Amino acid sequence: MQFLLADSDDAAVARLQARLAELGDCLVVVGVDTPGGREWNVHVHVSDVGAAVEAGIEAGRPHRISVTPLAPVRTPAAAGVRAVLALACSAGLAELFGTEGVTVLTAPVDAVDEDAVLQAVLDTGAEQVVVLPNHWEVTAVTARAADRAREQGRDVVVVPTRSAVQGLAALAVADPARRFGDDVIAMAEAAAATRWAEVTVAEQEALTSAGRCAPGDVLGSAEGDVVVIGADPVPVARDLLDRLLSAGGEMATVVVGEEPALGDAVCAHLAAVHPTVEVVRYPGGAGAVPLLIGVE
């Protein structure tokens, strides 16, 4: 879009430039002396035209506003090439998924951006892309990004992994030699067959399925539902594991956050109480929850 800006001054124009730079790109602002006084010719590429006009009104009097729709730029895709994009909330998880040979987008759960997910899908250069959200709170964001990627000619499917351990289970059965649709089904089935749980720390008072919790309480959640509340993460983790394995299981995947001692205690408990269960342990690192558990 472009417009002329009158009744303004250098300070207001500087503020306008800063605001438009936040809203879009290809920004050009040129001052022009006219018989009626100095005006500025403003040109910018934005997706939110209304916000750009509002910024112009705050800076002066915009007029002769012209908006030209731009055709979306399609990123070429390699026909027949397949890729997997996994989201990770910590550096440790990002490294873990990276060793599986997939593309990784690292961001805290509350900072996952739809545009960033879309760009990561396009940047794979693949025609067929499987997206693993790896957290229940970002499934909707990844789904919207996938819709936009399909508009650009990509065959994108979101496997609704609600936890990183489900994402690892999905990757364990991925086979690029299979038909894309069959591979997606196999990954989705493996993820769905993996029961997951986590140990976290309450940030605020709340009423849960296990009772009321206070800030600082240790929470044990199974499939997203709080089932244990305690003061010490070790007994909470032990109780959580026993509940999870009461329904059976041959393998337990344990992803430990910043406290290795918690992982040591959990693995010792599994060896003593559930000796037939195979245990695989990974470091989650900074930014990960204290403990993630997957049971297959």
C-alpha positions, 0 to 999 in steps of 0.5 A: 500500500502507499499514501501521502502524509500531510500535516506532520513533522519529522518526529511523528514521521520517525515514529510512523516509520518505526511502527510500519517497520513492525507491521511489514517490510519494503518500507520507503518514506520520502519527504516531498516539498509541495506548495501546501507544505511538506508531505511524505510519500509512504510505501510499505508491504503489510498484511494488516492495512487497517493498522498501517492506516491507523499509524498514518492517522496518528502521525498526521493526515494520510490521503490518496491511500492506494492498496494493491493486493500482492499475489502470494509468493510460492516457495518451490517444493521438491516433488516426491520429497518428504520431510518431518517438522517437529516442534520442541520447547527446549534445547534438549528436546530440539537436539533429541529430535534433531538426531532423528534427522527431522527439521526442528522448530524450537520455541517455548509452548506459549511463543509458538507462532503460526507464521514461524510454523508455516515458514518452517514447513516451506523451508523444508523444501519438501512436497510432503510434510508431517508436522509433530506439534508435541504439545496439546496447546500448540496443535491448533496453531500447527493446524492453521499453519498446515492449512496455509501451507496446503494453499501453497501446494504442499501436502501437509499433515499434522499428526496430533502428538500431545507430548514430545514422547508421542512425537518420539514414538511416531518417529520410531515407526516412520518409514519414507519407503511407505506411501505417504498416507500409510506412513502418516497413519502408522505414525498417528497410531504409534503416537495414540498408543503411547500413554503419556504423563508429566511432572510439573510445578504449579504456577498458581492456585487451581482446582484440579481432578486431584484436588486444589493445588497451590503455587509451588506444588508438584503436579503429576498429570496423566494424559493432561489430567492432574492425578497426583499433587505433592511437595516433592517431585520424586514421590510424585513421579513414582506414584505417577509411574505406578499409575501409568504402568498399572494398565501394562506396558513394555517400554517407558521413555523418560525425558528428564529436565534440569534435575538429573537426580529426579531421573536417577530416582525414577529409573531406580524405581522402575528397575526395582518395582517394574523390572520387566519394563525396558527404560529409555532415558533422554535429557530434556535440558533447560526449558523442558518440564521436570519429567516427561514419561511415555509408556508403550 
